């Protein structure tokens, strides 16, 4: 596990190893409108039940190995007032395009690129979502608000560990743009103007996450003065020391305060019908440092993944108390090994060329629920 903030590494790496993956994650929150948005591009959809099944069959039977680009993907989630408005995941072969020379990635008609002149990431999004009777078009500018320099390498096993990289490309952005949602059944359309704070990072690895990572807590939050990112990974190999990072950036002075050594306490253990067991509250305690993370409203929940709005209270020797708001996520990727859970995850994923009654029924019920509640 290597961590960096090197913007030049935000390009596509064209990984060829079976089970390899790469994804680019963007999120933003518009607190005035109580709106939250997530966009992710995948070159090898790490959490695809189809990719996982192909990989497991190859490992067991020595069949044709899976290729990452046969499982490219794109996801788009929009939440308003804590409720899901759009939850779209699409994957398929020959749908992903990337540049190994510049920051420029496309999946079907959904593209992002970095514009050096504007010092911004430009996101252009357009997709049909027939299972929910929706058509989405959107344009966003993620203007770089502040960046910093940081690097850390995993020292477990003297650094001889599976390759996984986390690139913190954009810890804080000023986001502007718009989303147009067309209801193709009712023939209605609405446009949402967005002015928000955003975030962007990039992950890649040469082996499936379930073989390397046991559990993964991640989050980011902002206040008027500070930007905070935390990243905690427990490895499948119990002899490996967990990777724990908390990066506090003072956006006024430009100072970065990294915390790499702290005790982690998870309380309020709970689980959903299919969701993994996880702690609703996290506390990070170190020398002269304490961070309390209170996960509030569930935005998205699945067999291996949860996404929350969160309130965070920070205290240090020099900071009496700072309150931040943001997003927290939890991953338990090993649950993808379960055929039973993969069956239900398919309800969420529209794969090119695959007819799935489960996918159609799930989205029909979600559409009915949305219309009933709107």
Secondary structure, DSSP 8 states (H G I E B T S, - for coil): -EEE--GGGGS-----STT-EEEEEEEEEETTTTEEEEEEEESS-TT-HHHHHHHHHHHHH--S---GGGGEEEEEEEEETTEEEEEEEEEETT-EEE-SSSSEEEETTEEEEEETTTTEEEEEEEEEEGGGTEEEEEEEEEEEEE----EEE--GGGG----EEEEEEEEEEEEEEEEEEEETTTTEEEEEEEEEEEEEEEEEESS-HHHHEEEEEEEEEE-SSEEEEEEEEEESSTTS--EEEEEEEETTT--EEEE---EEEEEEEE--SSS--EEEEEEEEETTEEEEEEEEEEEEE-SSEEEEEEEEEEEESS-S-EEEEEEEEEE-GGGGG-HHHHHHHGGG-EETT---HHHHHHHHHHHHHHHHH-
